[in-house]
Each structure stands twice: as C-alpha cells, then as structure tokens.
Amino acid sequence: MADITTTTLYDRDFYAWLNEQAGLLRAGRLSELDIENLAEEIECLARGDKRELTSRLKILLIRLLKWRFQPGHRSGSWRHRVTVARMEFADILNDSPSLAPQMPSVIESAYKSARLHVAAKTGFAEAMFPTACPWIFDQVADSDFWPDWKLTTDH
C-alpha cells in the first residue's frame, strides 16, 4: 500500500512522484507503489490517446470538408495538408490499434466539431454541411480518397 508520504508527494510534486513511481517499478518494489494514483494516471493516459486521435481526426475532417466545399481553393499545398493530417491520424491509430473499434463514436464526435468549425471559418451556413459525417472511416483514412475528386482542375 502507498504510505502518506507517497500520496502527499503525488499532491505536492507530480513530476517527482512520477519519477519515484518509475524507480519503484524498476527496482521491483511493487508493494511501495501508489497503486490507486498510478492506476488513475494510466487511465488518464489512455483517455489522452483517444482525445488526441479525435483531435487529429477533427483536423483531417476539417480539411476534407473544406476540400469538398471550397473547390476553388484547392492547391498542392492544401493537398499536402490533407496528406499530413492523414499520416498523423494513422500514426496514432498504429500506435494504439485497440482504439479502432471506437472509430464510429470518434468520427461522430470529431465530425460534429469539424462541421461547426468549417461553417464558422468559411461563412457557409451549417445547414450546407451534412449533419453526419458523409464518409466512412475507410474513405477518410484512404490516401487515394478525395471528396468530389472530379471538381479539381488538376486531376
């Protein structure tokens, strides 16, 4: 069990507490670990991965929506931004593949936010954009998928 000093250290100096916990783990002194706080922090890390995945997906969806609804603004640089957003999103999913089954709810959450963002930034009415994500996960993640590809002048 964790003693009062360990718990106090957690409250007083998080960085020092983390280093102490790492040292205890490495030394095999498991009975001295602050189990409750350690478990909570590990769960926070997991939630952080999901938040980061949602955030990266939101950025990707923003770029895909703008690509779809602002065909006159398309450029090589814009295409590059979509490609980079896809890569960053894929990196997170590759690092944490157990998040894949949660993609329907992640897409739903990210799209709602992306839709509001694009409406505000473009000045288009929210009603112009579908209320639910118009693309399935495989399309969003596919480097060969470009919404309304035929609208581009260079392909």
MIKOLPA-946929 format. One record per atom (N, C-alpha, C): residue in three letters; atom name; x, y, z. Coordinates in Angstrom, 3 decimals, padded with zeros to 6 digits, always signed. Example, Ala and Ser with C-alpha at 12.3 -4.5 7.8 and 13.67 -1.06 7.14 Angstrom:
REM MIKOLPA-946929
+-----+----+----------+----------+----------+
:   r :  a :       px :       py :       pz :
+-----+----+----------+----------+----------+
: Ala :  N : +013.190 : -005.690 : +007.800 :
: Ala : CA : +012.300 : -004.500 : +007.800 :
: Ala :  C : +013.200 : -003.300 : +007.800 :
: Ser :  N : +012.850 : -002.250 : +007.080 :
: Ser : CA : +013.670 : -001.060 : +007.140 :
: Ser :  C : +012.900 : +000.030 : +007.870 :
+-----+----+----------+----------+----------+
//
This chain:
REM MIKOLPA-946929
+-----+----+----------+----------+----------+
:   r :  a :       px :       py :       pz :
+-----+----+----------+----------+----------+
: Met :  N : +000.826 : -001.189 : +000.000 :
: Met : CA : +000.000 : +000.000 : +000.000 :
: Met :  C : +000.864 : +001.245 : +000.000 :
: Ala :  N : +000.343 : +002.298 : -000.544 :
: Ala : CA : +001.057 : +003.574 : -000.559 :
: Ala :  C : +000.993 : +004.197 : +000.825 :
: Asp :  N : +002.106 : +004.775 : +001.223 :
: Asp : CA : +002.087 : +005.447 : +002.519 :
: Asp :  C : +001.745 : +006.916 : +002.325 :
: Ile :  N : +001.560 : +007.617 : +003.421 :
: Ile : CA : +001.138 : +009.022 : +003.403 :
: Ile :  C : +002.124 : +009.891 : +002.637 :
: Thr :  N : +003.440 : +009.632 : +002.770 :
: Thr : CA : +004.419 : +010.457 : +002.063 :
: Thr :  C : +004.293 : +010.317 : +000.557 :
: Thr :  N : +004.021 : +009.116 : +000.061 :
: Thr : CA : +003.857 : +008.916 : -001.377 :
: Thr :  C : +002.636 : +009.688 : -001.868 :
: Thr :  N : +001.519 : +009.550 : -001.181 :
: Thr : CA : +000.303 : +010.257 : -001.574 :
: Thr :  C : +000.530 : +011.765 : -001.490 :
: Thr :  N : +001.185 : +012.202 : -000.463 :
: Thr : CA : +001.487 : +013.625 : -000.320 :
: Thr :  C : +002.381 : +014.102 : -001.453 :
: Leu :  N : +003.356 : +013.285 : -001.825 :
: Leu : CA : +004.237 : +013.650 : -002.929 :
: Leu :  C : +003.436 : +013.781 : -004.217 :
: Tyr :  N : +002.490 : +012.906 : -004.426 :
: Tyr : CA : +001.618 : +012.978 : -005.602 :
: Tyr :  C : +000.899 : +014.322 : -005.649 :
: Asp :  N : +000.382 : +014.749 : -004.517 :
: Asp : CA : -000.342 : +016.019 : -004.452 :
: Asp :  C : +000.579 : +017.231 : -004.515 :
: Arg :  N : +001.774 : +017.074 : -004.006 :
: Arg : CA : +002.700 : +018.194 : -003.875 :
: Arg :  C : +003.588 : +018.408 : -005.087 :
: Asp :  N : +004.069 : +017.302 : -005.698 :
: Asp : CA : +005.038 : +017.410 : -006.795 :
: Asp :  C : +004.851 : +016.227 : -007.734 :
: Phe :  N : +003.993 : +016.411 : -008.709 :
: Phe : CA : +003.620 : +015.333 : -009.621 :
: Phe :  C : +004.834 : +014.761 : -010.345 :
: Tyr :  N : +005.715 : +015.618 : -010.815 :
: Tyr : CA : +006.913 : +015.165 : -011.535 :
: Tyr :  C : +007.780 : +014.271 : -010.649 :
: Ala :  N : +008.003 : +014.699 : -009.430 :
: Ala : CA : +008.807 : +013.892 : -008.507 :
: Ala :  C : +008.103 : +012.568 : -008.213 :
: Trp :  N : +006.779 : +012.623 : -008.062 :
: Trp : CA : +006.015 : +011.406 : -007.816 :
: Trp :  C : +006.168 : +010.419 : -008.970 :
: Leu :  N : +006.044 : +010.919 : -010.209 :
: Leu : CA : +006.211 : +010.048 : -011.380 :
: Leu :  C : +007.578 : +009.375 : -011.375 :
: Asn :  N : +008.620 : +010.155 : -011.122 :
: Asn : CA : +009.968 : +009.586 : -011.101 :
: Asn :  C : +010.123 : +008.568 : -009.976 :
: Glu :  N : +009.528 : +008.848 : -008.843 :
: Glu : CA : +009.580 : +007.904 : -007.729 :
: Glu :  C : +008.887 : +006.599 : -008.104 :
: Gln :  N : +007.710 : +006.701 : -008.714 :
: Gln : CA : +006.969 : +005.503 : -009.108 :
: Gln :  C : +007.746 : +004.690 : -010.141 :
: Ala :  N : +008.362 : +005.368 : -011.091 :
: Ala : CA : +009.180 : +004.673 : -012.092 :
: Ala :  C : +010.346 : +003.950 : -011.417 :
: Gly :  N : +010.988 : +004.605 : -010.476 :
: Gly : CA : +012.102 : +003.985 : -009.744 :
: Gly :  C : +011.647 : +002.764 : -008.961 :
: Leu :  N : +010.501 : +002.872 : -008.311 :
: Leu : CA : +009.964 : +001.737 : -007.560 :
: Leu :  C : +009.632 : +000.564 : -008.482 :
: Leu :  N : +009.049 : +000.861 : -009.630 :
: Leu : CA : +008.752 : -000.196 : -010.598 :
: Leu :  C : +010.024 : -000.888 : -011.064 :
: Arg :  N : +011.013 : -000.085 : -011.442 :
: Arg : CA : +012.279 : -000.650 : -011.934 :
: Arg :  C : +012.991 : -001.488 : -010.864 :
: Ala :  N : +012.851 : -001.078 : -009.635 :
: Ala : CA : +013.509 : -001.791 : -008.531 :
: Ala :  C : +012.689 : -002.999 : -008.075 :
: Gly :  N : +011.494 : -003.182 : -008.638 :
: Gly : CA : +010.662 : -004.307 : -008.247 :
: Gly :  C : +010.028 : -004.148 : -006.881 :
: Arg :  N : +009.970 : -002.914 : -006.386 :
: Arg : CA : +009.410 : -002.637 : -005.056 :
: Arg :  C : +007.915 : -002.322 : -005.209 :
: Leu :  N : +007.193 : -003.318 : -005.707 :
: Leu : CA : +005.795 : -003.135 : -006.062 :
: Leu :  C : +004.902 : -002.814 : -004.873 :
: Ser :  N : +005.215 : -003.325 : -003.728 :
: Ser : CA : +004.377 : -003.080 : -002.552 :
: Ser :  C : +004.436 : -001.613 : -002.106 :
: Glu :  N : +005.436 : -000.872 : -002.581 :
: Glu : CA : +005.577 : +000.534 : -002.189 :
: Glu :  C : +004.920 : +001.494 : -003.190 :
: Leu :  N : +004.400 : +000.941 : -004.284 :
: Leu : CA : +003.776 : +001.792 : -005.298 :
: Leu :  C : +002.496 : +002.446 : -004.788 :
: Asp :  N : +002.220 : +003.607 : -005.293 :
: Asp : CA : +000.970 : +004.332 : -005.030 :
: Asp :  C : -000.043 : +003.829 : -006.063 :
: Ile :  N : -000.568 : +002.641 : -005.812 :
: Ile : CA : -001.382 : +001.910 : -006.789 :
: Ile :  C : -002.589 : +002.709 : -007.272 :
: Glu :  N : -003.345 : +003.294 : -006.371 :
: Glu : CA : -004.571 : +003.994 : -006.759 :
: Glu :  C : -004.273 : +005.168 : -007.701 :
: Asn :  N : -003.327 : +006.004 : -007.325 :
: Asn : CA : -002.984 : +007.144 : -008.177 :
: Asn :  C : -002.303 : +006.699 : -009.458 :
: Leu :  N : -001.502 : +005.660 : -009.386 :
: Leu : CA : -000.824 : +005.138 : -010.573 :
: Leu :  C : -001.857 : +004.614 : -011.576 :
: Ala :  N : -002.835 : +003.871 : -011.100 :
: Ala : CA : -003.888 : +003.358 : -011.981 :
: Ala :  C : -004.680 : +004.506 : -012.607 :
: Glu :  N : -004.983 : +005.516 : -011.817 :
: Glu : CA : -005.719 : +006.671 : -012.334 :
: Glu :  C : -004.927 : +007.395 : -013.426 :
: Glu :  N : -003.641 : +007.552 : -013.224 :
: Glu : CA : -002.804 : +008.231 : -014.219 :
: Glu :  C : -002.684 : +007.414 : -015.505 :
: Ile :  N : -002.627 : +006.100 : -015.372 :
: Ile : CA : -002.574 : +005.245 : -016.564 :
: Ile :  C : -003.878 : +005.374 : -017.350 :
: Glu :  N : -005.005 : +005.401 : -016.647 :
: Glu : CA : -006.290 : +005.600 : -017.320 :
: Glu :  C : -006.352 : +006.964 : -018.004 :
: Cys :  N : -005.772 : +007.962 : -017.380 :
: Cys : CA : -005.726 : +009.303 : -017.983 :
: Cys :  C : -004.913 : +009.281 : -019.276 :
: Leu :  N : -003.831 : +008.530 : -019.277 :
: Leu : CA : -003.024 : +008.400 : -020.495 :
: Leu :  C : -003.856 : +007.783 : -021.619 :
: Ala :  N : -004.626 : +006.764 : -021.287 :
: Ala : CA : -005.474 : +006.117 : -022.295 :
: Ala :  C : -006.514 : +007.092 : -022.840 :
: Arg :  N : -007.139 : +007.855 : -021.949 :
: Arg : CA : -008.117 : +008.857 : -022.401 :
: Arg :  C : -007.432 : +009.916 : -023.266 :
: Gly :  N : -006.203 : +010.246 : -022.914 :
: Gly : CA : -005.448 : +011.229 : -023.696 :
: Gly :  C : -005.190 : +010.742 : -025.108 :
: Asp :  N : -004.891 : +009.455 : -025.268 :
: Asp : CA : -004.691 : +008.890 : -026.605 :
: Asp :  C : -005.967 : +009.015 : -027.432 :
: Lys :  N : -007.100 : +008.730 : -026.801 :
: Lys : CA : -008.372 : +008.836 : -027.527 :
: Lys :  C : -008.665 : +010.294 : -027.883 :
: Arg :  N : -008.399 : +011.203 : -026.960 :
: Arg : CA : -008.605 : +012.633 : -027.250 :
: Arg :  C : -007.702 : +013.090 : -028.395 :
: Glu :  N : -006.465 : +012.633 : -028.392 :
: Glu : CA : -005.527 : +013.014 : -029.458 :
: Glu :  C : -005.985 : +012.447 : -030.797 :
: Leu :  N : -006.462 : +011.214 : -030.796 :
: Leu : CA : -006.981 : +010.613 : -032.021 :
: Leu :  C : -008.171 : +011.422 : -032.538 :
: Thr :  N : -009.078 : +011.799 : -031.646 :
: Thr : CA : -010.250 : +012.591 : -032.018 :
: Thr :  C : -009.823 : +013.953 : -032.557 :
: Ser :  N : -008.853 : +014.558 : -031.912 :
: Ser : CA : -008.361 : +015.863 : -032.345 :
: Ser :  C : -007.736 : +015.795 : -033.737 :
: Arg :  N : -006.919 : +014.777 : -033.964 :
: Arg : CA : -006.286 : +014.619 : -035.290 :
: Arg :  C : -007.329 : +014.322 : -036.358 :
: Leu :  N : -008.328 : +013.525 : -035.998 :
: Leu : CA : -009.387 : +013.225 : -036.951 :
: Leu :  C : -010.199 : +014.482 : -037.251 :
: Lys :  N : -010.443 : +015.300 : -036.248 :
: Lys : CA : -011.165 : +016.560 : -036.465 :
: Lys :  C : -010.416 : +017.423 : -037.479 :
: Ile :  N : -009.105 : +017.537 : -037.318 :
: Ile : CA : -008.301 : +018.335 : -038.256 :
: Ile :  C : -008.423 : +017.767 : -039.664 :
: Leu :  N : -008.336 : +016.445 : -039.771 :
: Leu : CA : -008.464 : +015.805 : -041.081 :
: Leu :  C : -009.845 : +016.062 : -041.679 :
: Leu :  N : -010.889 : +015.930 : -040.885 :
: Leu : CA : -012.242 : +016.163 : -041.392 :
: Leu :  C : -012.458 : +017.615 : -041.784 :
: Ile :  N : -011.885 : +018.540 : -041.035 :
: Ile : CA : -011.961 : +019.956 : -041.405 :
: Ile :  C : -011.368 : +020.147 : -042.802 :
: Arg :  N : -010.226 : +019.558 : -043.009 :
: Arg : CA : -009.547 : +019.718 : -044.306 :
: Arg :  C : -010.320 : +019.037 : -045.430 :
: Leu :  N : -010.898 : +017.883 : -045.154 :
: Leu : CA : -011.695 : +017.203 : -046.180 :
: Leu :  C : -012.980 : +017.972 : -046.488 :
: Leu :  N : -013.610 : +018.532 : -045.465 :
: Leu : CA : -014.812 : +019.338 : -045.704 :
: Leu :  C : -014.484 : +020.578 : -046.537 :
: Lys :  N : -013.400 : +021.232 : -046.182 :
: Lys : CA : -013.010 : +022.413 : -046.958 :
: Lys :  C : -012.669 : +022.013 : -048.394 :
: Trp :  N : -011.995 : +020.879 : -048.545 :
: Trp : CA : -011.661 : +020.380 : -049.887 :
: Trp :  C : -012.941 : +020.169 : -050.683 :
: Arg :  N : -013.921 : +019.556 : -050.046 :
: Arg : CA : -015.173 : +019.241 : -050.732 :
: Arg :  C : -015.992 : +020.488 : -051.046 :
: Phe :  N : -016.085 : +021.410 : -050.086 :
: Phe : CA : -016.999 : +022.531 : -050.240 :
: Phe :  C : -016.347 : +023.826 : -050.712 :
: Gln :  N : -015.044 : +023.841 : -050.856 :
: Gln : CA : -014.360 : +025.012 : -051.407 :
: Gln :  C : -013.426 : +024.586 : -052.542 :
: Pro :  N : -013.975 : +024.053 : -053.614 :
: Pro : CA : -013.129 : +023.538 : -054.691 :
: Pro :  C : -012.231 : +024.604 : -055.322 :
: Gly :  N : -012.625 : +025.848 : -055.254 :
: Gly : CA : -011.816 : +026.918 : -055.827 :
: Gly :  C : -010.548 : +027.216 : -055.054 :
: His :  N : -010.450 : +026.702 : -053.849 :
: His : CA : -009.278 : +026.949 : -053.009 :
: His :  C : -008.272 : +025.802 : -053.037 :
: Arg :  N : -008.560 : +024.760 : -053.766 :
: Arg : CA : -007.687 : +023.581 : -053.781 :
: Arg :  C : -006.342 : +023.925 : -054.410 :
: Ser :  N : -005.311 : +023.369 : -053.796 :
: Ser : CA : -003.954 : +023.595 : -054.300 :
: Ser :  C : -003.083 : +022.425 : -053.866 :
: Gly :  N : -001.866 : +022.419 : -054.385 :
: Gly : CA : -000.911 : +021.386 : -053.972 :
: Gly :  C : -000.613 : +021.462 : -052.488 :
: Ser :  N : -000.533 : +022.663 : -051.971 :
: Ser : CA : -000.249 : +022.836 : -050.552 :
: Ser :  C : -001.416 : +022.327 : -049.700 :
: Trp :  N : -002.614 : +022.560 : -050.158 :
: Trp : CA : -003.784 : +022.073 : -049.453 :
: Trp :  C : -003.823 : +020.544 : -049.480 :
: Arg :  N : -003.506 : +019.969 : -050.621 :
: Arg : CA : -003.448 : +018.514 : -050.761 :
: Arg :  C : -002.409 : +017.956 : -049.782 :
: His :  N : -001.291 : +018.646 : -049.669 :
: His : CA : -000.233 : +018.226 : -048.750 :
: His :  C : -000.737 : +018.243 : -047.306 :
: Arg :  N : -001.491 : +019.268 : -046.933 :
: Arg : CA : -002.021 : +019.361 : -045.564 :
: Arg :  C : -002.964 : +018.202 : -045.251 :
: Val :  N : -003.778 : +017.820 : -046.221 :
: Val : CA : -004.680 : +016.678 : -046.022 :
: Val :  C : -003.848 : +015.402 : -045.855 :
: Thr :  N : -002.836 : +015.257 : -046.682 :
: Thr : CA : -001.971 : +014.070 : -046.615 :
: Thr :  C : -001.267 : +013.984 : -045.267 :
: Val :  N : -000.733 : +015.093 : -044.788 :
: Val : CA : -000.055 : +015.119 : -043.487 :
: Val :  C : -001.054 : +014.806 : -042.372 :
: Ala :  N : -002.247 : +015.367 : -042.445 :
: Ala : CA : -003.271 : +015.098 : -041.433 :
: Ala :  C : -003.611 : +013.609 : -041.406 :
: Arg :  N : -003.699 : +012.996 : -042.576 :
: Arg : CA : -003.974 : +011.550 : -042.633 :
: Arg :  C : -002.834 : +010.759 : -041.998 :
: Met :  N : -001.614 : +011.159 : -042.274 :
: Met : CA : -000.455 : +010.456 : -041.718 :
: Met :  C : -000.413 : +010.575 : -040.199 :
: Glu :  N : -000.669 : +011.769 : -039.678 :
: Glu : CA : -000.647 : +011.980 : -038.228 :
: Glu :  C : -001.749 : +011.177 : -037.543 :
: Phe :  N : -002.913 : +011.142 : -038.160 :
: Phe : CA : -004.023 : +010.356 : -037.637 :
: Phe :  C : -003.656 : +008.867 : -037.655 :
: Ala :  N : -003.107 : +008.399 : -038.772 :
: Ala : CA : -002.729 : +006.989 : -038.906 :
: Ala :  C : -001.645 : +006.603 : -037.903 :
: Asp :  N : -000.712 : +007.507 : -037.632 :
: Asp : CA : +000.351 : +007.222 : -036.653 :
: Asp :  C : -000.238 : +006.904 : -035.281 :
: Ile :  N : -001.212 : +007.686 : -034.869 :
: Ile : CA : -001.825 : +007.463 : -033.555 :
: Ile :  C : -002.566 : +006.129 : -033.547 :
: Leu :  N : -003.302 : +005.855 : -034.614 :
: Leu : CA : -004.051 : +004.605 : -034.687 :
: Leu :  C : -003.101 : +003.404 : -034.769 :
: Asn :  N : -001.975 : +003.574 : -035.432 :
: Asn : CA : -000.979 : +002.493 : -035.489 :
: Asn :  C : -000.361 : +002.237 : -034.124 :
: Asp :  N : -000.146 : +003.292 : -033.355 :
: Asp : CA : +000.416 : +003.143 : -032.009 :
: Asp :  C : -000.586 : +002.535 : -031.030 :
: Ser :  N : -001.865 : +002.780 : -031.261 :
: Ser : CA : -002.912 : +002.295 : -030.357 :
: Ser :  C : -004.041 : +001.650 : -031.165 :
: Pro :  N : -003.764 : +000.503 : -031.804 :
: Pro : CA : -004.782 : -000.110 : -032.662 :
: Pro :  C : -006.050 : -000.540 : -031.920 :
: Ser :  N : -005.982 : -000.665 : -030.608 :
: Ser : CA : -007.184 : -001.041 : -029.859 :
: Ser :  C : -008.228 : +000.078 : -029.870 :
: Leu :  N : -007.853 : +001.262 : -030.355 :
: Leu : CA : -008.831 : +002.348 : -030.488 :
: Leu :  C : -009.704 : +002.173 : -031.739 :
: Ala :  N : -009.299 : +001.326 : -032.672 :
: Ala : CA : -010.024 : +001.149 : -033.935 :
: Ala :  C : -011.505 : +000.814 : -033.744 :
: Pro :  N : -011.859 : -000.078 : -032.818 :
: Pro : CA : -013.293 : -000.363 : -032.656 :
: Pro :  C : -014.115 : +000.850 : -032.195 :
: Gln :  N : -013.458 : +001.849 : -031.658 :
: Gln : CA : -014.160 : +003.045 : -031.193 :
: Gln :  C : -014.324 : +004.096 : -032.298 :
: Met :  N : -013.854 : +003.793 : -033.492 :
: Met : CA : -013.870 : +004.782 : -034.559 :
: Met :  C : -015.251 : +005.347 : -034.881 :
: Pro :  N : -016.328 : +004.563 : -034.868 :
: Pro : CA : -017.629 : +005.188 : -035.156 :
: Pro :  C : -017.958 : +006.347 : -034.209 :
: Ser :  N : -017.728 : +006.169 : -032.919 :
: Ser : CA : -018.027 : +007.263 : -031.982 :
: Ser :  C : -017.000 : +008.380 : -032.099 :
: Val :  N : -015.751 : +008.039 : -032.405 :
: Val : CA : -014.716 : +009.057 : -032.583 :
: Val :  C : -015.033 : +009.911 : -033.806 :
: Ile :  N : -015.425 : +009.271 : -034.894 :
: Ile : CA : -015.787 : +010.013 : -036.115 :
: Ile :  C : -016.982 : +010.913 : -035.849 :
: Glu :  N : -017.983 : +010.391 : -035.167 :
: Glu : CA : -019.179 : +011.187 : -034.866 :
: Glu :  C : -018.810 : +012.442 : -034.069 :
: Ser :  N : -018.002 : +012.268 : -033.042 :
: Ser : CA : -017.595 : +013.393 : -032.196 :
: Ser :  C : -016.735 : +014.389 : -032.973 :
: Ala :  N : -015.747 : +013.875 : -033.692 :
: Ala : CA : -014.843 : +014.749 : -034.440 :
: Ala :  C : -015.586 : +015.494 : -035.544 :
: Tyr :  N : -016.516 : +014.819 : -036.203 :
: Tyr : CA : -017.240 : +015.454 : -037.303 :
: Tyr :  C : -018.123 : +016.604 : -036.815 :
: Lys :  N : -018.815 : +016.406 : -035.694 :
: Lys : CA : -019.661 : +017.480 : -035.173 :
: Lys :  C : -018.845 : +018.752 : -034.979 :
: Ser :  N : -017.690 : +018.597 : -034.393 :
: Ser : CA : -016.818 : +019.742 : -034.139 :
: Ser :  C : -016.248 : +020.307 : -035.439 :
: Ala :  N : -015.840 : +019.423 : -036.342 :
: Ala : CA : -015.289 : +019.863 : -037.633 :
: Ala :  C : -016.326 : +020.643 : -038.435 :
: Arg :  N : -017.545 : +020.165 : -038.429 :
: Arg : CA : -018.639 : +020.819 : -039.162 :
: Arg :  C : -018.857 : +022.245 : -038.655 :
: Leu :  N : -018.913 : +022.396 : -037.340 :
: Leu : CA : -019.088 : +023.731 : -036.757 :
: Leu :  C : -017.909 : +024.639 : -037.107 :
: His :  N : -016.709 : +024.088 : -037.029 :
: His : CA : -015.501 : +024.858 : -037.319 :
: His :  C : -015.509 : +025.346 : -038.775 :
: Val :  N : -015.793 : +024.445 : -039.700 :
: Val : CA : -015.768 : +024.812 : -041.127 :
: Val :  C : -016.858 : +025.830 : -041.434 :
: Ala :  N : -018.021 : +025.659 : -040.846 :
: Ala : CA : -019.096 : +026.637 : -041.072 :
: Ala :  C : -018.656 : +028.015 : -040.595 :
: Ala :  N : -018.039 : +028.076 : -039.423 :
: Ala : CA : -017.590 : +029.367 : -038.883 :
: Ala :  C : -016.477 : +029.972 : -039.727 :
: Lys :  N : -015.540 : +029.150 : -040.165 :
: Lys : CA : -014.379 : +029.671 : -040.912 :
: Lys :  C : -014.718 : +030.046 : -042.345 :
: Thr :  N : -015.663 : +029.339 : -042.951 :
: Thr : CA : -015.988 : +029.621 : -044.348 :
: Thr :  C : -017.119 : +030.630 : -044.497 :
: Gly :  N : -017.907 : +030.801 : -043.439 :
: Gly : CA : -019.061 : +031.673 : -043.531 :
: Gly :  C : -020.272 : +030.981 : -044.144 :
: Phe :  N : -020.125 : +029.699 : -044.481 :
: Phe : CA : -021.248 : +028.930 : -045.013 :
: Phe :  C : -022.188 : +028.576 : -043.865 :
: Ala :  N : -023.460 : +028.452 : -044.161 :
: Ala : CA : -024.440 : +028.035 : -043.157 :
: Ala :  C : -024.168 : +026.586 : -042.752 :
: Glu :  N : -024.346 : +026.296 : -041.484 :
: Glu : CA : -024.152 : +024.919 : -041.002 :
: Glu :  C : -025.007 : +023.937 : -041.798 :
: Ala :  N : -026.192 : +024.389 : -042.188 :
: Ala : CA : -027.117 : +023.521 : -042.916 :
: Ala :  C : -026.559 : +023.067 : -044.259 :
: Met :  N : -025.554 : +023.753 : -044.749 :
: Met : CA : -024.930 : +023.372 : -046.021 :
: Met :  C : -024.174 : +022.052 : -045.893 :
: Phe :  N : -023.740 : +021.741 : -044.682 :
: Phe : CA : -022.936 : +020.546 : -044.445 :
: Phe :  C : -023.818 : +019.428 : -043.899 :
: Pro :  N : -023.549 : +018.203 : -044.313 :
: Pro : CA : -024.333 : +017.078 : -043.768 :
: Pro :  C : -024.241 : +017.059 : -042.243 :
: Thr :  N : -025.318 : +016.645 : -041.582 :
: Thr : CA : -025.310 : +016.607 : -040.120 :
: Thr :  C : -024.469 : +015.447 : -039.591 :
: Ala :  N : -024.340 : +014.389 : -040.370 :
: Ala : CA : -023.477 : +013.256 : -040.001 :
: Ala :  C : -022.337 : +013.180 : -041.011 :
: Cys :  N : -021.237 : +012.619 : -040.592 :
: Cys : CA : -020.074 : +012.520 : -041.479 :
: Cys :  C : -020.460 : +011.806 : -042.775 :
: Pro :  N : -020.203 : +012.426 : -043.908 :
: Pro : CA : -020.617 : +011.836 : -045.185 :
: Pro :  C : -019.689 : +010.720 : -045.684 :
: Trp :  N : -018.622 : +010.481 : -044.941 :
: Trp : CA : -017.660 : +009.475 : -045.376 :
: Trp :  C : -017.475 : +008.411 : -044.307 :
: Ile :  N : -017.229 : +007.198 : -044.759 :
: Ile : CA : -016.926 : +006.126 : -043.816 :
: Ile :  C : -015.445 : +006.206 : -043.455 :
: Phe :  N : -015.091 : +005.531 : -042.384 :
: Phe : CA : -013.721 : +005.566 : -041.897 :
: Phe :  C : -012.710 : +005.180 : -042.980 :
: Asp :  N : -013.004 : +004.132 : -043.735 :
: Asp : CA : -012.053 : +003.684 : -044.763 :
: Asp :  C : -011.778 : +004.779 : -045.792 :
: Gln :  N : -012.775 : +005.577 : -046.117 :
: Gln : CA : -012.568 : +006.680 : -047.056 :
: Gln :  C : -011.701 : +007.767 : -046.434 :
: Val :  N : -012.035 : +008.154 : -045.220 :
: Val : CA : -011.299 : +009.220 : -044.540 :
: Val :  C : -009.821 : +008.866 : -044.431 :
: Ala :  N : -009.532 : +007.612 : -044.130 :
: Ala : CA : -008.153 : +007.174 : -043.927 :
: Ala :  C : -007.416 : +006.873 : -045.230 :
: Asp :  N : -008.130 : +006.709 : -046.330 :
: Asp : CA : -007.540 : +006.305 : -047.611 :
: Asp :  C : -006.837 : +007.472 : -048.304 :
: Ser :  N : -005.550 : +007.323 : -048.528 :
: Ser : CA : -004.766 : +008.403 : -049.149 :
: Ser :  C : -005.190 : +008.681 : -050.590 :
: Asp :  N : -005.928 : +007.756 : -051.194 :
: Asp : CA : -006.408 : +007.979 : -052.560 :
: Asp :  C : -007.811 : +008.575 : -052.611 :
: Phe :  N : -008.419 : +008.758 : -051.442 :
: Phe : CA : -009.777 : +009.309 : -051.405 :
: Phe :  C : -009.725 : +010.826 : -051.295 :
: Trp :  N : -010.382 : +011.466 : -052.244 :
: Trp : CA : -010.530 : +012.927 : -052.234 :
: Trp :  C : -011.993 : +013.223 : -052.519 :
: Pro :  N : -012.703 : +013.804 : -051.552 :
: Pro : CA : -014.129 : +014.066 : -051.757 :
: Pro :  C : -014.377 : +014.879 : -053.015 :
: Asp :  N : -015.266 : +014.383 : -053.844 :
: Asp : CA : -015.627 : +015.087 : -055.064 :
: Asp :  C : -014.415 : +015.347 : -055.946 :
: Trp :  N : -013.597 : +014.348 : -056.100 :
: Trp : CA : -012.338 : +014.445 : -056.866 :
: Trp :  C : -012.536 : +015.153 : -058.197 :
: Lys :  N : -013.636 : +014.895 : -058.884 :
: Lys : CA : -013.867 : +015.443 : -060.212 :
: Lys :  C : -013.947 : +016.960 : -060.239 :
: Leu :  N : -014.139 : +017.583 : -059.059 :
: Leu : CA : -014.214 : +019.030 : -059.031 :
: Leu :  C : -012.847 : +019.696 : -059.158 :
: Thr :  N : -011.762 : +018.933 : -058.947 :
: Thr : CA : -010.446 : +019.550 : -059.038 :
: Thr :  C : -010.095 : +019.759 : -060.500 :
: Thr :  N : -009.330 : +020.772 : -060.759 :
: Thr : CA : -008.954 : +021.085 : -062.145 :
: Thr :  C : -007.661 : +020.421 : -062.555 :
: Asp :  N : -006.892 : +019.936 : -061.580 :
: Asp : CA : -005.594 : +019.376 : -061.945 :
: Asp :  C : -005.576 : +017.845 : -061.988 :
: His :  N : -006.723 : +017.195 : -061.834 :
: His : CA : -006.753 : +015.736 : -061.932 :
: His :  C : -007.954 : +015.298 : -062.706 :
+-----+----+----------+----------+----------+
//
